[in-house]
Amino acid sequence: MKEDKKTAVVINELATNTINVQVLFWIGTFQSTSRTFHHTIRSQVMNDVVVELTKKGFYLPANIVEIKNYKQ
């Protein structure tokens, strides 16, 4: 079952201006009784992903607001 626990990165969605990926990973939650453990690990993984993507020249998309003035 060790192969079932490998980290995977998959394309989750092809959106209008982004390619959304999902990072899948396994942690042994049975060894820890603290729910904080899960959130700490999840937060660290998310941070690591952002750091590595930034190193490779990828950045989080900015929210773009388009304002149209139809009165002119």
C-alpha positions in Angstrom: 0.0 0.0 0.0 3.0 2.3 0.1 2.4 3.3 -3.5 -1.0 4.6 -2.6 0.6 7.2 -0.3 2.7 9.0 -2.8 2.3 12.7 -3.3 0.6 13.7 -6.5 0.0 16.9 -8.3 -3.0 16.8 -10.8 -4.7 19.3 -13.0 -8.0 20.0 -11.3 -9.6 22.5 -13.6 -8.9 24.4 -16.8 -10.4 27.8 -15.9 -10.8 30.9 -18.0 -7.4 32.4 -17.2 -5.8 29.7 -15.0 -4.8 26.1 -14.8 -5.9 25.0 -11.3 -3.8 22.2 -9.8 -4.5 20.0 -6.8 -1.8 18.6 -4.5 -2.7 15.3 -3.0 -0.7 14.0 -0.1 -1.1 11.5 2.8 -0.4 12.1 6.4 -0.8 9.6 9.2 -3.4 11.2 11.4 -3.8 8.1 13.6 -0.5 8.9 15.3 -1.7 12.4 16.4 -4.6 13.2 18.6 -4.4 16.9 17.8 -6.5 18.4 15.0 -4.0 21.2 14.9 -1.5 18.7 13.5 -3.5 18.3 10.2 -3.9 22.1 9.8 -0.2 22.7 10.5 0.9 20.2 7.9 -1.7 21.4 5.4 -0.5 25.0 5.8 3.1 24.0 5.5 2.4 22.1 2.2 0.5 25.1 0.8 3.4 27.4 1.7 5.9 25.0 0.2 3.9 24.9 -3.1 3.7 28.7 -3.3 7.5 29.0 -2.6 8.4 26.4 -5.3 6.1 27.9 -7.9 7.4 31.4 -7.3 11.0 30.1 -7.6 10.0 28.7 -11.0 8.4 32.0 -12.2 4.8 31.2 -11.5 2.7 33.6 -9.4 -0.7 33.6 -7.9 -3.3 35.2 -10.3 -4.5 38.6 -9.4 -8.2 39.4 -9.2 -9.0 41.5 -12.3 -12.1 43.7 -12.2 -13.3 45.1 -15.5 -15.4 48.3 -15.3 -17.4 49.2 -18.3 -19.0 52.6 -18.8 -21.8 52.3 -21.3 -23.0 55.9 -20.8 -20.3 57.4 -23.0 
